[in-house]
Amino acid sequence: MPTPEASPSPLHEAEVRSVLDALATGAPGGEAAVVEATGLPRTTVASALGVLAAAGVAVREGRGRFRADADAAFGLGVDVARDRVRVALVDLTGTVRARAERRDVKPTPVARARAAAVLANSCREDVETRLGPGRVVEVSSAVVAFPAVVGADRATVLHVPGYEKGGTALHDALVDALGCPVVVDNDVNLAAVAEQHLGAGRGRSSFVTLAFGAGFGAGVVLDGRLHRGASGIAGEVSFLPQPGHALGEQVLGDSAIAALAKDHDLPEDVTVRELIDRAEAGDGVAGDVVAEMARRIAVVVASLAIVLDPEAFVLADEAARAPIHGRVATYMRDRVGVLPARVEASPLGADGSVLGAARAASEELRRRAATAAVAGAAAPAGAGRGDGAVR
């Protein structure tokens, strides 16, 4: 009795996603190159490329070559800071296609969400104009950077004394205003994502991003993956114990800076940026405050170095500026040189959070695209797969 031919194994979503990631992030589009980039069998890669092409996510370019269709899906990276909202419209490949910003936004969930929606519409219109008549840009999902502790559900802001009120009000307002699924994450976590792919973290499997702006926090990448912790509080280093301070006392951040300013007869509402500006201009009192801030950051670096031993510490936002970065590097060299702690300044400036949110949004787009492509391939003949767009 003849043995029937084996049916090809069904594609797994993770395999299709891996192939799409390889195409989207710049790998050459031939089968052999994608096999090398993904480590998948050639037959699996060939099947995945066919499925992605059928779904309208990949485009055939002849001679067995493919490319990701950047215009197949769009997402939003949103940075909701204390006094401003920034938006980056990103495509399937992770390329930021348009950006917009608005300052002096009221610190309420509804005001922030409405500002994000206005900015998103401005970005969409900009890209539609460049794509040409009749082209419509639909936003499939958004990732939002927010300066607070965010729970494991990526929607609930956890209440921390002195910080934002807890709950899902911001997430819910953004879903309503943007009309798409929304994921909320800590702003420094997303800054670390940006460093990993665009900044000082490239090529490193472990590093810590320390961002200093309106607040202070860390984004920890271990073994190539962002570490959030079991409840989302990993990286809340502004509360790390320091010499001369009570346990649980904030040593860096809004209230700590206000206390330092008051001790030096400076306005309590002075910002970190203003202090650094004054120090750079030769203000000795501001320089003393900046020096103390840098000393405290150095203590955080030393503490984390002992526990995590990462390849590097990346100082971001205002901490990347010379008056902070230089002092931290000097302190580490002169006071704790026994620790192998490499301190570098981020090349991304203050853009880390919004670029990290955009990067995370593009990854979400590819996840959704892979899911839709596999579902379409499994659909019964004649059931129809739509136009291939990811919505």
Secondary structure, DSSP 8 states (H G I E B T S, - for coil): ------------HHHHHHHHHHHHTT---BHHHHHHHH---HHHHHHHHHHHHHTTSEEE-STTBEEE-GGG-EEEEEEE-SSEEEEEEEETTS-EEEEEEEES--SSHHHHHHHHHHHHHHHHHHHHHHH-TT----EEEEEEEESS-B-TTSS-B---TTS---BSHHHHHHHHHH-S-EEEEEHHHHHHHHHHHHSTTTT-S-EEEEEESSSEEEEEEETTEEE--SSS-TT-GGGS--TTS-TT---SSHHHHHHHHHHTT--TT--HHHHHHHHHTT-HHHHHHHHHHHHHHHHHHHHHHHHH--S-EEEEEGGGSHHHHHHHHHHHHHHSTTS---EEE-SSGGGHHHHHHHHHHHHHHHHHHHHHHHHHHHS-TTS--TTS---
